[in-house]
Amino acid sequence: MPSIRELYISHVAQTSEIPLMLEIERAEGMYIYSAEGKRYLDLNSGISVSSLGHRHPNVINAVKNQLDKYLHTMVYGEHIHTPQVAFAELLTQTLDNGLDSVYYLSSGTESVEGAMKLARKHTGRYNVVACSSAYHGSTMGSESLRSDDEFTRSFLPGVPGVRHIDFNDESQLSKIDEDTACIILEPVQAEGGVIPPEDNYLQKVRKRCDEVGALMVLDEIQTGFGRTGYLFAHKKYDVVPDILLMGKAMGGGMPVSAFVAPKEIMMALAKKPMLGHITTFGGHPACVAAAHATLQTLTDEEIYKDVLRKEALIRSKLKHPIIKEIRSSGLMMGVELTRRKYLKHVVNHTIKNGAVIDYFLFNNKSFRLAPPLIINDEQIEEGCNILLAAMDYARFKYTKR
Ligand SMILES: Cc1ncc(COP(=O)(O)O)c(C=O)c1O
């Protein structure tokens, strides 16, 4: 009889030849439990998804209630589903300046695709500007926004009309011009290793877009729903996008995403011709019910308002000779080590000793910390102790050679 691990390798497609292979038994609150009976403190949130921790009771109850009413009834956009209406009303009340129409999808990359199409259709323009070292998803349009050709080379040709600029370099903003449909960027670059905007960069992007009539699309798929200490990072950095993208933490562990725009822009997808963007499962009622419970819990319990204090607490505890710098925006943190060789040891040793952390796609000297926002002070202490011990180990390992 093959083991579950062997069956996994044989029949479940892998994304690398070295998968982590943590066999999950269950997950609750801040902890993940393996089939071997080991407990792991989650400092990663499944890459910024489980902001309320695992299986938050409000989310579980909302899903259960919806399961007893109805699941899928029709492709998106034809039937009225109460969960979709209720969540859209709640969400848009928290947003500014006409961001009042919510297009529901299932994954982050789909919201990027939808936004690109909407920007092209609304403006009648063709080009899209994106930032280097950004990750917006793995479908062909989102993949075409990637700047590093090591990843894209084997999938070319991508979607034409994409130009790249470097995040935080205002001298390159002139590449957003009268032919640009939109710029798509993250308010804080996530996979680059957590790069916050500097010198009012986002406001400068906004100004340039206004000057040339391009739309500003903010990808808040990773920064949204309290991660940076504000409900959305654009509120923190005081800028309002034309199209806002969300996903990941939105569903409290259920798959749902959206792009949000003013109604008059969004209507471009409904006319000349109609059905400009359609989806079967986008805004699935059980997932949107989960999103509603997530947003309600985040705001009622003001969970995200304690994020900046927790960020400061982690920064004060994480002091070690092999840390070069910590970049952060709330509980989205990149810890850069003095040498690249330390990284693998720190990550492996941390996981071995019972805390989950992760790498970044485009930064090979830093590890990612993105714990659920509900982490308490004792768990911060527990996590930092495991991390510091892993850094001691990595330093020892490397010095020995
Ligand atoms: C900023 C950002 N945008 C888009 C995506 C794509 O989201 P998904 O994996 O749900 O398609 C990700 C995923 O990591 C992301 O971090």
The ligand as an SDF file (V2000), in Angstrom:
LIG
                    3D

 16 16  0  0  0  0  0  0  0  0999 V2000
   -0.1670   40.7630   -4.8670 C   0  0  0  0  0  0  0  0  0  0  0  0
   -0.7600   39.5300   -5.4740 C   0  0  0  0  0  0  0  0  0  0  0  0
   -1.5620   39.6490   -6.5360 N   0  0  0  0  0  0  0  0  0  0  0  0
   -2.1470   38.5740   -7.1040 C   0  0  0  0  0  0  0  0  0  0  0  0
   -1.9140   37.3060   -6.6180 C   0  0  0  0  0  0  0  0  0  0  0  0
   -2.5720   36.1120   -7.2730 C   0  0  0  0  0  0  0  0  0  0  0  0
   -3.5710   35.5890   -6.4500 O   0  0  0  0  0  0  0  0  0  0  0  0
   -4.0970   34.0960   -6.6590 P   0  0  0  0  0  0  0  0  0  0  0  0
   -2.9980   33.1760   -6.2850 O   0  0  0  0  0  0  0  0  0  0  0  0
   -5.2850   33.9900   -5.7370 O   0  0  0  0  0  0  0  0  0  0  0  0
   -4.4850   33.9650   -8.0840 O   0  0  0  0  0  0  0  0  0  0  0  0
   -1.0680   37.1250   -5.5210 C   0  0  0  0  0  0  0  0  0  0  0  0
   -0.7890   35.7860   -4.9940 C   0  0  0  0  0  0  0  0  0  0  0  0
    0.1520   35.5350   -4.2930 O   0  0  0  0  0  0  0  0  0  0  0  0
   -0.4720   38.2720   -4.9290 C   0  0  0  0  0  0  0  0  0  0  0  0
    0.3420   38.1740   -3.8760 O   0  0  0  0  0  0  0  0  0  0  0  0
  1  2  1  0
  2  3  1  0
  2 15  2  0
  3  4  2  0
  4  5  1  0
  5  6  1  0
  5 12  2  0
  6  7  1  0
  7  8  1  0
  8  9  2  0
  8 10  1  0
  8 11  1  0
 12 13  1  0
 12 15  1  0
 13 14  2  0
 15 16  1  0
M  END
$$$$
